[in-house]
């Protein structure tokens, strides 16, 4: 399948002496990650192994060194041809060698909530990376970024951005991360639009394609906020609201009639079928 997106040109500054660049690749967002990485001169290092037992899919995360003078734009277009999502990769510039960077990234994977429940910090997904950094407190953020010079990633609007890192010899991070309840909620809120995007890509890509890809994230974030304002937070009902929003071509938040429909839907006064029949009535044909 030919993707409906591409990586825009990435204007990287000349690499200073003593620095190296590395590719961080999320195999879950790439159709053939191992084959793609074979086009690079050095064998990649794994952050963790996500190969399914039957070999049908590979959700491993890889770190691969990029050579100096590397034609990164050509590689990025090759990567896009294998990509399932623009969040599949990011590029880290650092003075650390491959094993040192691998270890620092691996030490940052473990996270927990105050109740002790563990989870995986998915910063290797470039879609999540900026939101992950945003929810960390000041001390956590400084510790997380202590691994180099710069970290490039593609924003939700398909434009390149980067994080400024700190180049420190000793890693200040003491795993695991512990996220307090407000941090957890902020991370869930920031990441949930991608759950909706993934849902529609699997179930109704034609409906999703009514919007330009660069608008998907902000559109669904507004839709989730509109649903929450009406008292709708259950995931199945949020998907229904998102479907109506795509059909209507708006996030529904500025339309008084839709605000009333959503309140009725939240309270149970009206069903999804009732609302659908009102807004998009079926026209009988006797032909």
C-alpha angles and dihedrals in degrees: 000000000000110000119239092223141051138196110263117230112288114217103207118183119236111286111252122228112276095024131106135190126226134192117226108201127190105209092198089069096046128075096213109012097165093050091048092051091051088072088069121083098236130056112253124242119229123234087194138340115253100164111138116238093246092046091238094129139009120215093170119135116228137196115205129180116234118216122238112266089025115169092232097172092058090049091048092056090049088050092050090055087060096036129113093188139009087242091072097103148018134182126233125199114201147144090231119103121239097269093046092050091045090054094048092050092047091051088056096055098079118084137160144187122239089263089062097253109147127220139169118260100227098201088131086074099082090210089063098037100086093043091048091054091046095057095049118098119242096270093044091049093052090050093047093051095048097108111086146312112303140357118204122202138161114255124223089262090058095252125125120250134166142210120227108234131199119238106218128160097219121050109239095194118110107193142259111050112228114208120198120221096266090050091049092050093048091051092049092048092049094047100042096083088064089055088056092046091052090048095054093042087059100038108029114005091162091060091047091049090067085084126058109253092238088064098047099093099046091043094055093042089057090046091053090049091049091050092048091051088058092048096259115135104135107114096230092052092044088055088052091051090048090052091053090047092053091048092048093044094230139080089248092228097114097045114093092200091055092045089057092046091052092049089050090048092049093050095045094243090122132026128223088254091053092053094044092051091051098048099033106024117188113245113217117223125199094191 
